[in-house]
Amino acid sequence: MENQMIAMNSPPLYEKIVEKPKPYRVYACLHLLLILCFLGYRLLNPLDESYKIWIVAFACEIWFGFQWILEWNMRWLFVDYKTYPERLAQRYGGESASKLPPVDIIITTADPFKEPPIITANTVLSVLAIDYPVQKFACYISDDGASTITFYSLVETLRFAKIWVPFCRKFDIETRAPFMYFYKENTQQSNNSDPNFVKEWQEMKVLYENSGDERDILPHVVYVAREKRSKVDHHYKAGAMNVMARMSGLMTNSPFILNLDCDMFVNNSKVIQHAMCFFLDCKFERDCGFVQFPQLFYRSIKDDPFGSQMKIFLSTLARGMDGLQGATYCGTGCFHRRKALYGVPPAADQYNNKDGRNFHNHAKAFHDLKTSSWSLEALSNTFGPSSALAASAQTVMRHTQDNVHSSPSLVIYEALNVASCCYETNTAWGKEVGWMYGSTVEDVMTGFKIHCLGWHSVFCIPEQPAFLGTAPANGPDSLVQMRRWVTGLLEIFLSKLCPFLGIDRDIMVRQRMVYAYFTLWGFLSVATFFYAILPALCLLSGKSFLPGISNPAFAIAVALFVSIYGFKLFEFLRIGGSIREWWNNQRMWLIQCLSPFLLATFDVLMKLLRVSETVFVVTPKGTGDEDDACESDFTFDSSSLFIIPTTVLFINLAAIVSGSVIFVAGRYHIFRDKLFAEYFCSLWVVINLWPFVKGLVRKGKRGIPWNVVMKSAALALILCSSTRRQN
């Protein structure tokens, strides 16, 4: 109540800017007309002699049109937010600083070899140096690999932090991850005129390289390596996050939680203030269930050769989602309301004053809990047997939020209990409470669950990037990451949380379409695969399924092609990208559809048939050295990820040779009237797969291994032999 009174007498902490992009809407209507015209042509011109080809082509084209509609749902209305953290400082400055809400910050790491401890150490240091009252935040570090190397590196990190943190605050250093700060050493020195700065800077650099002594008070820092047993499912990152949610609930129980991957260091020291601008100033509680900051990358490779920087998502799609119910949860760089993570819907007074609303209408575990009464017995059935955890959850439900304990050391025994591997048995963790289980992308699944409760979210892009991390440094790592993502997304679509199910969920229809767009990427890959080989197989058999040059429908096909790729080029140029960057992203999209997306679909199919289980694969992180950010050439290994794209390449190369023979043989009229469109499509596929063309003639890691080439050649031969040439 006191915070509300302060807010009423202060200027707003953030501004919402709505944009209705009329040019986008006009283009969308024209493009939709082209899609309908082409589908109409396909429907009115069945191929009687090749009805199987017609059915496959028509099904693929309908799917492409459906995916396009789902994507453009996110481009209809754009919303931007501008935050004013300086107003927050004015509102809660001086004695009012005690009214700022506390925050629990969770950093996760799982493999000391793929995620080097030096990266984790720098992220921890950047967190400890955040510009926020020390007594108002705590840092929790989850080491799911239980690595002694990580543990002892963090011990040294805390010793250095007691010197590093005061140094950052004294000289108002903005870049608070040491490795990035000293990488920018010339700029940092030139920007500070304090005569003592250079001397202390030099001392600090030596201490960073050699460790140092103690000086200042830090926030609570808690290291956790949870218990694991071979016969108990530990649920990968989602399980680790739920352990940290329980432990932080016991120790500090802050109303807000920030989660970070170990490679995502704080680049904006006022990032908590930016998030609090929304949480403390939103008109209704439901308007802000979580605040997602973009995943940006430092020392990224020029022109994004592996399509891993997601610039269109950050600059366009995320802004479009803010025009709906909010952006998806992206797994790192996200501030959550603990209440929303606990499966609690927003306050009942925001539902047209519907009194007596159940605590959670969609969760069977909560049906007997009313907003007026949160019994410890009922909460224990949901949150587990720990009475202390149930009591901490009760304070969240009743909005009587204060730090439950003055010191984390008072609850070590209870914390060990809630971190045990069997604690979640017969509880709602992973089902209705905390991070959701059942998918390798627990972030999207958890965000969807929160949106289904009626919460909205915010995508915040401050001028100074809030967090910076590492993108996959080579082709194989990028494809492995995408395989895990698409596997998890398809698992969501085929689960009880399918976006098209649950009519009683408090989520907008268009927000369902957002989640449907992402979770259907796996099925999109199937349509892309067939459409990538269909023109080539038709060319090899002398058949045609695309309109010839003399057919009026050919103009529609050309217009669609130009519209699709021309608009994507326009979007990249609009956000400051280059033509080369556009080309890299568009070719990687095809490679991703033919490789990780397709294999992810197969993985999920095997899971449904109970042949195998999906696996959470940790993406390798860099070491922070300059040499990591280095090569733009596509590299290969013996992974099955490269078999399908190489197969598609062989089929299309064979088709190009066949079409060229027809043209050179003088049968120009057949080539022009029946096969030109198929020939062009095969050529386009080969151009998009050019890294694989180069891989066929290169050696070493830049060359495709012979076992992959032989498997792909055999598969291509089988597919090509199934076609018969027409005279």
N, C-alpha and C positions, 0 to 999 in steps of 0.2 A: 504493500500500500504506500509506503514511504517513497519507494522508487517511482511509483506512478505519479505521485504529487510532484516529484522533481521533474519528471518527463513533461508534465502538463505546462510547466513554466519555463521550458527550454526549447530552443529551436530543434527541428527534427534531425535525427542522426543519420538519416539516409534519404535519398531521393530516388523515386521510381520514374524511369523515362520510357514511355511507350511509343513504339514506332510501327506504323502500318505501312509496310513496303508496297506501295501501289505497283511499281514496275515488276516486282516479284509476282504479284497476284495476276497481273496481265499476262506475264510469261507463263505462269502455271496454267491459266485457262487455255491459252493457245497450245501449249504442249499437251494438255489433256485432250484437246480436240484432235491433235495429230494421233495420239494413242488410240482413240476411239475409231478414227478413220482407218487406221491400219488394221485394227482388230476386226472392223467391219469388212475390209477387203479379205482378210483371212477367212472369215466366217462365210462369205459369199463365194469364195473360190476354193472349194475343197479339192484335194488331190485324190481323185478316184483310184488311180493306179498306185499311189503311194500314200494311202490313208494313214499308215503308221507314222510316217514322217510328218504328215499334216497334224496329227493329234499331238505329237511331241512338241512341234513348233508352236502350235496354238496354246498348249498348256504353259510352255515357257514364257510366251509373250504375255499371257494373262498374269502370270506370276510377277513378271517384271513391272507390269502396270500397277499391280497391287502394291508392290514394294515402293514404287515411286509415290503413290498416294500416301502411304504411311510416312515416308520421308518428308514429303511436302506439308504434311500436317504440322511439322516443326518449323516451317518457314513462313507461315501465314501472318504471324504477329511476333514482333521482336520486343523484348523488354530488357533494359539495361538498368543497373543500379549504381548510384554514386554514393559512397559513404563519406562521413565527416568525422573521422576519429578525433580531430582536434576539439570538436564540440563535446565529444564524450569526456575528454580531459577536463573541459570547462565544467561540465555537469557534475563530474565525480572527482574533481580536484580537491586537494587539501584534506580536510577531515572526512569529506564524502567518499574518499577512496575506499574506505572500509565497507561501503555499500556495493562495491563492484562484486559481481558473482565469481566464485572460484571456478577453476577449470582443471580437469584431469587430462593430461596429455599422455597418450599411449603410443609407444614406438615398437614396431615389431620387426624381428629378424629371425631367420630360420636356418641359414646355412652359412657358416663362416668362410667357405670357399667361394660360393657364388655371390655372397654378400660380405665382402671383406670388412673386418672389424674397424678399420680406419674410416670407412664410410659411415658406419653406425656411430662411431665416436664423434665425428663432425656434426652429424644430425643432433646428437644429444647436446653437444656444446651450443649449437644454434638455438636449441629449445631453452636451455638453462639461461641463456642471455636475452630472452624475450623481454621486451619493454612492458612489463606488467608487474604489479606488486608481488614480491617474492612469496609472501604468505598466502597469495591468492591462486597459486597453481602448483601442481605436483607432476612429476615426470615418472611414468611407469615404463619399464623396458622389458619386453617379452622376448626371451631368447629361446625359440622353439627347438633350436639345435643343441641346447645345453652345452655350449662350447666353452671350455676353459679359456681358450684364446680370447673369445669375446668378453668373458667375465673379467679377466685381468686387464684387458685393454680399457674396459669401462672404469675399473678402479683407478688406473692412471689418468683416465679422462677426467674424473671428478677432482683429482688433485690439481690438474691443470685448470679446471673450470673455476677454482677458487681465486685464480689470478686473472683468467681470461674474462670472466663476467664483469668484474669491476672495471677492467680496462675498456670494455665495450661501452659501458654506461658512462664512464668518465668522459670519453671522447666522442660519445654519440655515434659509434660505429654502426653503419647500417647492415653491412654484410657480416653476419655473426657466425658463419661456419669458417673455422680457421683456414682450411685448405683453400677455400675460394677467396678468402680475404688476402692471404699472402700471395695468391696467384695474381691478384690485382694490386700488388704492393706499390707500384709506381704511382698509380692513380690515387691510392689511399693516402700516400705521403703528401702528394701535391695538393690535396684538398683540405689539409688541416694546417692552420697557421700557428698553432700552439707550440711554443719553443720546447716544451717538455715532451711533445708528442713523439718526435723522431727518436729520442733516447729510449722512451718506454716502448715504442714500436719495435726497436731493435732487440730490446730485452725480451719482449713478448715472443718474437719470432724464435729466439734461441730456446725459450721455455717450451714453445710448441713442439720443437724438434727434440727436446731433451726432458720434458716434464718439469714440474716446479713445486714450490711449497704452498702453504695454505694462507688465505687472507680473509675471505669474505663468506657470508652466509648464503647458502644456496637453498632453493626449494627442496621439498622432499623428493628423493630419488629412490625408486624401488626397482630392484632387479628380480625378475621372475623366470625360472626355468621350470615349467609345469611338469607334473608327473605324467609319464606315458607308459602304457603296457601294450605288448604286442597283440593281445586279444581284445583290446578295447579301442573302439574307433575314436581317434582324437580330433577328427573333423578339420584338420589342417589349420589355416589361418583363422577361420570362423571360430573354431574351438579355442584357439589362443586368445582371441579378442574377448570371448565370453568369460574366460578365466580372469582376464584383466578387468573386465567390467565388474565382476564380483569382488575382486580384491580391492579395486579402487572404491567400490561402494562401501566396503567395510572400513577402509582407512581414511578416506577424505570425503567420499560421497558428494562430489561437486555436481551441480545441476547440469553442467555441460562437459562434454568429452571431445577432445580432438584426437584423431588417430592419424598416424604417419607411418609410411614405410621407412625402412632404415636408410634409404638413399634419398629421401625427400627432406632436405634441410630447409630451415626457416630463412627466407631471403628478405622478409619485411618484418622488422622488429616489432611493429605495431599490429601484427596480424590478428591478435586476440581482440584488440580494440575494433578492428574492421568487422569481425564476426559479431561482437557485442552490439554494434550499431543496429543490427537486425533483431537480435534476441531481446534487447531492452527497449526497442522503440516500435516494434510491430503493433499494428492496431489491435489484432486479435492473436491469441496464442497460436492458433492453427496456421497462421501465415508463415511460421518459421519453425519447422520441425528439425531441419538441419541446413547448414550453410556449407556449400561445396566450393572450394577454390580450384582453379584450373591446374592441371598437371603440366607444368612447363619444364623445359630441360636446359641445362647449361652445357656449353661447348658442344652443341648439337652439330651434326655433320651438315655441311652446306647442301641446300636443295633437297634435304630429306630423302635420300635415295631409297630408304626402306619403308617409307610411308608410316612412320611410327610416332610422328609429332602431333597428329590429330588436329591440325590447324582449323579445318573446316568445322569440326565438331565444336571447338572452343569458340570460334568467332561467329558461328552462325546457328548451328543446331542447339547449342546450350542456351543461347539467347532466345531462341524460339520456344524452348521448354519452359523458360521463365514466364513466357506468355500464357502458359497453361497452368499446370499444378507444380511446376518446378523441375529443376534438373535432376537427373539420376545421381545416385551416390556412386562415386568413382573409386572407392577403396582407400584413398589416402588424401590428406589435405582437407578433411571434412570435420566440421564442428557439429556435434549432435546434442540434442536435448536428451538427457538421460531418461526423462519421462517417456519420450517417443520410442527410445530403444527398449524400454521395459514393456512395450506393447500397449501403452495407454493412449487412448484417443484424446484429442484436444478437449479443453474445458467445455462442459455441457451447454453453457450459455451461448455458445456460438452455433448451436443447432436449432435456431428459432425457438430458443427457450424450452426445449423438450426436456421436461423434468423426469427424473427417474431413469435416465438413459443408463444402460449397462456400461460398466467399466470398459468392456471390450465385446461388442456385439458379434465379432467374427471369431472369437477364441472361446472354445468350449470351457477351457480352464478358468475363465474369468466370469462366466455367466452368473455366478452367485455373488459376485462382488459388486456392491453399489458404491457410487461416488461418495456417499455420506458415511460409509463405514468400511474401513480396511482392516479386518481382523488379522492378527499375526498368524493365526492358525491357517486361514485361507491363503495368506501370502506365502507361508511355508510350503504349502502344497504346490505352489507355482515356482517359487525361487529356490526351493531346496530346504533341507533340514536345519540349516544354520539360522538360529533365532536372531543372531546379530545382523545377518544379511536381510532377513525379513523386516527387522526394525528399521534398517537404513532405507529399504524400499518403501516402507510406510511413510517416511518423511518426504520422499519424492511424491507419493500419491497425494499427500495432504498439503503439499506446498509449504511445509514447515522446514524449509531447507536451511540447514547450517551444517558446518563440518561436524560430523558425528563424533569424531575422536580428535583430541588435541595432538596426538602423536601416533603415527602408524605402528610404532613399536608395541603399543598396547594391545594390538589385535593380531600379532604374528601367528599365534596358535590357530585362531579362527580362519585367518587367511590361508594357512596351509591346508586347512580342511576344505575350503571352497575351491582350492586349486587341484585337489586330488582328481584322478581320472574317472572315478566312479561317482563323483558328486552329482552329476546331472541325471542320473538314473531316476526315472519316474518324476521328472520335473518338466517345466515348459521351456527350458533353455534350448535354443536352436529351433524351436517350433513356433512359439509365440513371443518369446522374450529374447532380447539380445540379437546377436548376428545369426542369421538363418542358416540351417544346414540343408544339404541336399543338392548343392551346386558348387562347382569350382569357382564361380564368381559370386561369392557370398555378399559382395558389396551391392551389386544390382538387385539381388534377391531381397536383401535387407531394406534397401531403399524403396523397392516396390511395396513391401509389407507396410512400411511407414506411410507411404502415400495411400494405401488401401484403408488406413485408419482415419483418413481425412486430413492428415497433415499436408502442408505445402512446404516447398524447399526453395532455396535461393542459390543462384550461381553468381558468385562475387568475383569481379575482376578488378582489383585495385591497380593504380598506375604502376606502383612498384610491385612486381610479382611477389605473391605471398610465399610461395615455395618453389624450389627448383630441384629437379632430380635428374636421373640418368635414363636415357632412352636405349633400347636394344642397339648394340654396337655393330651388328652384322645381320645378314639375311637369315641364317638359321635361327638365331635367338629371337628375331622378330616374328618368324613363322611359328615357333614354339609357343610364344606368348599368345599369339592370336588363336592358336589351336585350343589352348586352355580357356581363353575367353569364350570362344564360340561353343565349346563343349558345355560350359556352365550356362550360357544363355539358352541353349537348346534344352538343357535339363530343366530350366525354369519353365519354358513353354510347355513341356510335357509333364509338369508337376501339377499339384493342386493350386499352385499360384499362377497358372496360365492366365495371361492378360484377358483372355476372352471368357473366363469363368468367373463365377461369384457375382451375381447381379446385386447382392446386398452390400457389396463393398463400397465404401465412401470415397470413390475415385472417379474422376471425370472420364468420359468416354474417350476424349481425345488424348488423355494421359495414358489410357490403356493402349491406344494406337502407338504412342511413343515406345512403350515397352514391347509391343508386338513387333515393331520395326527391328529392334535389336535382337530379340529372341528368335526371330525367323531367319537370321543370317545363314544358319545351317541349311535350311531348305532352299534358300536363294542360291547356294553353291551348287546344288543339284541341277537347278535350271540353267545356271551359267555353264556347267560342264557340258550338258547336252547341246546347248546353243553354240559352244565353242567347237564342237566336233561335227555338228550337223551339216554346216555348209561344206566342210571338207569331205565328209562321207558322200554327200550328194554329188559333189564334183567328181569324186572317184567313180561313182556309179552312173554318171551321166544324167542324173535326175536334177530337178530344180524345185525349190520350195519358196524362193524369194522372187519378187516380180522382176522381169527383164527390163532392159533399158527402154524398149518400145512401149511398155505397159505404163499407163498413167499412175498406177500405184507406186511405181519406182520413185517418183518425185516425193511421195509421202515418206517412203523409207529413207531417202536422202535427207529430207527435212528433219526427220526424227534423229538421225545420226548427228547432224550438225547441231541440232537443238541440245542434245544431251551433252556432247563434249564441248560445245561452244559455251554453254552456261557454266560448266565446271571450270573452264579456263577463265571465264569472267570472274567467278568467285575468288579464285586464287589471286588474280591480278588486283582485285578490289581490296584484299586484305594485305597487299604488299608482297605477295609471293611472286615467283618468277615462272616463266613458261617451262623451264626445266623442272622446277619443283612440281608444277601441275602434272607434267608428263610422268615423273617418278611416282607420284601418288596414284595416278590413274592406272599405270601398268601394274603397280603393286596390288591394287584392288583386284585385278584379274588373277594375279598370281595367288593372292590370299584365298580367293574363291575356289581356285582349282587345287589348292594345297591344304592349308590348315583348316579352312572351313569345311571342306569335303571330308577330310579325315576325322574332324570333330563329329560330324554327323554319323560317320561309321562307328566311332567310339560310343556314342550315345545309343545307337542301335544295338551294339553288342551288350551294353549295360541293360537295356530293356529285355534282351533275350537271356540275360543272366550268364553270359559267356565270360564277361570280364567287367571290372570296375574302372571308373574314370579315376585319374590320378592328378593331384595338384603338383604341377612342376614349377619350381622356383626359377624365375628369369635371372640369369647372371647379371650382376651389377659391375660397373667399372670400379677402379680403385681410387679415382679422383686424379690420377696422373694425366698429363697432357697427351701421352701416347695412346690413351684409351680411345680418345675421340677421333679417331683417325682414318678409317678407310671407307670409301664409298663404293668400292667394288663388291659385287655380290659374291659370296662364298658358298661352298657346298660341302656336304658330308654324305655319309651313307644312309642317312635317314630316309624313311618312307615318304617324308614330306615332299621329296623331289620327284617321285615316280610319276604321279599323275600329270603335273605340268610338262614333264619331258615326253610323256606319252602323247599328250595333246599336241605338242610341238612336232613330233614325228608325223602324226596324222596330217597335220596342216601342211607340212613341208612336202609330203607325198602328193597332197591335193594340188599344191601350187605347181609342182612338176607336171602333173597330169593335165592341168588346165593350160599350162604353157605349151604342152605338146599339141593340144587341140587347136590352139591359136596358130602355132607355127605351121601346122599341117594344112592350113588354109580353110578350116571350117569356121570362118569368122562369124557367119550368121548364127550358128549354134552357140558360139561363145557369147555373142552380143545379146541374143534373145533369151537364152536360158541360163547361162552359167557365169555371167559377169559379176553379179551380186555375190554369188558364192565364192568366186575367186577373190574378190575384194575382201570379203570377211575372213577368208583363210589368211590372206596377206596381213590383215590387221591383227589377227591373233598372233602371228609369228613376230610382228614388230613389237607387240606388247610383251612377248616372251623372249625378247632379245638377250637379256642376261643369260638365259638358258642356251641360246644359240652360241654365245661366246663361251659358255661353259663346256660345250661339246668339243671345242678346239683348244681349250686351255688345259694346263696341268696344275698339279698341286691343289691347294684349297680353293682356287678360283676355277677349277675344272670339275665337271660332274664325274663322280667315281664310276668306274666301269661296271660295277655290279648294278648301279642304278640305270645306266645306259642300256644294259642287256635286258633287264626286267621291263623297262619302258618300251624297248624295241619289240619284245615278244608280245606285250599287251597291245601295242599299236598294230602289229601284224594280225593279231586275232580280230581286232575290230575292223580293220580294212578288208580282211578276207571275207567278212560277213556281207560285204556289198558286192553287187553284180552290175557290171556296166551294161547300160542300154545302148542298143545300136541307134 
